[in-house]
Amino acid sequence: MRAELAVNWAYRVWSGQRTEGRGLGRSPLDDRQIALASAALDRAAERWSRVAEGETLHWRW
C-alpha cells in the first residue's frame, strides 16, 4: 500500500493536482523523492510525446 500511495502522490504533484486539503493527509514522500519522481515522469512524458500515431512505445523497467 505504501508504494501505491507514493506513486499516486508523485503523479498528483507532477500533474498539478491539489496536495492539500480535505481527505489528502500528509505526503508519503519527502522533497528529494518528489524531485526524483517528477524528473522520471518528465522523461517518460517526453518519450511518450515522441511516439507518432500508430507507433508503439516499448519501455523496459
N, C-alpha and C positions, 0 to 999 in steps of 0.2 A: 504494500500500500504506500509506503514511503516513496518508492520510485515513481509511482503513478502521480502522486501529489507534486513531486519535484518537476516532472516533465510537464504537467499541466500548468504549474506556476511559471516555469520558464517560458512556455508559449504565451501565457497570459501577459507577462511583462513585455515580451518581444513584439506581440501583436497590438499592444497599446490598450488592452482591456483594463478594467479597473482592478486595482490591487489592494484597495482599502474599502472598508465599509461592512455593512451587514452580511454575515454569512461567510466571510473570507478568512478570518483568523490571521495568524502570523505567517510570514513567508517561511517555507521549509528550506529556503536557500539563502546563503549569505551573498554579499555583493560580488565576491570573487566567482562564486558558482553561477550567479546570474550573468556575469560578463562572459564566462566561458560558454554557457548555453546560448546566449544571444549571438556570439560570434559564430558558433556552429550553425545556428538557424539562418544567419545571414549567408553563410557559404552554401547551405542547402538551397535557399531561395534563389541564389544566383545561378546555381547549376540547373535548377528546375526551370528558370526563366529562359535558359538557352535551348530547351528542348522544343523543337518545332512540332507543329500539329502533325499527329500521326506517328511521331517518333516515340521511343521508349527510353526512360532513364533507368539504368542499372547501377545500383549502388550497393556495394558490399560493406557491411558493417564489420 
